[in-house]
Amino acid sequence: MAASLVAIYLTVLAGLACFAAHRLKMLWLYVRHVGGRTQSAPPWLKRARVCVQCPVYNEPLVIEGLLECVTALRWPAEDLEIQILDDSTDETTETIARWMAAHPERAALCRHLQRPDRTGYKAGALAAGIRRSGAEFFAVFDADFRPAPDFLEVLMPHFADDRVAVVQARWDFANRDASLLTRFQAVFLDAHFVVEQAARCGSGLFFNFNGTAGIWRRAALEDAGGWTDDTVTEDLDISYRAQLKGWRFVYRDDYPVPSELPQSLAAFKVQQSRWTKGGVQVARKLLGRVIASEAPARVKSEAVTHLITGFVHPLLLLFAVLLVPCLVVVGMHPGGLWLIFNPVAVILLSVSTMAVYVTGQYFRRRRWIEGLAWLAASPIVMAFGLAMSVTGSVAVLEGLVARGGEFVRTPKGGARAPRLASLMAPLRRRAQDRLVLCVEVALGAGLLAGAVHFGQAGMEFVALILLIKSAGFLGLAALSTQELMPRFGAAARS
């Protein structure tokens, strides 16, 4: 029994080491091909009609800011149209109408489009908008994004290359310093947007359109089969289908577009769950096509790794479950600690994660002090990431068994958004939140008990490691409880 337990643990550790090695590969590709260098676009030699699509669903707190920005985009008026794709069921629709009535000159380019139902969710709204436009290019902005007036002027020239399907700008976060939670999120996401996306683009590998702050060529969308709703990450799905058809993507890591991070833990979990679930759904749908494609082997291998990234969550969850039992079984024996805390695996896991985070923080604003500060805080950041494995594992399971599903919008609007989000959560979501919370508490308690046990045994180093990991789970559970209790109370009263 003990041997089987340790064997499973070491298998999990090997799997995590593979994902860690991939992070180091991304870092190496970034330094080799990008390294903070700026890009330039070729001259734009022709006129082109652009449609700016703004898919909106119940965004009363942020919609006016979006309208202000998209109507200020610089582009010839005769070649520009703006679609407000409004699927809202709340006061957002009236807010849009009031804004347009108050700004008739700026609203002249806008079309406020509503559908009778929310069929296909965001993918359905985008597809419906395309059918009502003759534009050659489509820029997409979610409601919390704030493009600068020169967005089209800077990004559109890349389409002088007829093979380019997408030009994607980098996400930035205007509220990254609003709380400790937003700071953690910004570090996680900067690793993706600053390092990984730029590394893949600079190396000629597949990467994905991020759903917003980018521009699509209509011909590429149609060639790839258009927007579909059989996954909840329609952006990742269409990205891979287009690249499998031979289209090129361009990533402008030097051109950020400000957006908003969710300021509640519940909203953050909803966002991460949808991204993970959708990634697994796309893997189910397209892995066979990727492997059978004529793309170079290095492109295919990276695409496979990219699509299965979500499976790191079950591995992390198993790691958290098995760590204390394995330490109890073999940790007291000579060489036992070396087996459980294998130096090669531990260094690979910790160094790869910290290196990507530090690099992302440095190259975002070229300030080493920020990167080094997050290096010091990395054990806490990693504990938080480990605790998120419960939410991620549930999402992986959903992605494996479900086709499509509801596109659960991430509530935005600063500190006021969580209150709105708690009232809109469906019963299924509430039950899932409770299950995740119980597992987080159980794992945190188990790790804490292990810390106490090994502390009393004089193994302070092991106790400290377990204590930090326990703090990640229990801290996450405490924050979740604080947000969930009002929701459950409202549900009971209703």
GIKA-V106742 format. One line per field, one symbol per residue. psi: psi as a letter, one per 20 degrees, with the letter a starting at -180 (. if undefined). burial: 1 if it has 24 or more other C-alpha atoms within 12 Angstrom, else 0. A space follows every 50 residues. Layout:
psi: ???
burial: ???
This chain:
psi: ggggghggghgghgghhghghhghgggghghgifkjqqrqqrqojrqqpp popnppomlhiihhhghgghijpoqphijpqppnnojqjbigghgggggh himhghihiqoopqqhrkpicgghggghhghjqjqhqoqpprhjqmqqhj ghhghhhhjhoiiphqoprpprohkhjhrhghgggggghhhghgfgghgg ghjkrqrqpjirkrpqpghgghhijrpqkjrjmhggghghhghhijqqqp pnijnqoqapqpjqhghghgghggggghghghghhigghghirjqqghgg ghgggghjhhihghghghghgiggghghgihiqpighhggmpgggggggg ggghgggggghgigjlohhgghghghjhhgghhghghihgghhghggghh iqpcrpnoqopqkbiighgghhhiprhhhgghgggggggggggggghghh ggghghjjmhggggghgghghgghgghgggghhhghghghhhh.
burial: 00001100110111111111111111111110111100001000000111 11111111111111111111111110001111111111000110111011 00000010111111100101111111111100101111111111111100 11111111100001111111111111000011111111111111111111 11111111111111111111100101111111111111111111111111 11111111111111111111111111111111111110010000100011 01111111111111111111111111111110000010111000110111 11111111111111000000100110011111111111111111111111 00111111111111001111111110001101110110111011111111 11110000000111111111111111101110110011000000
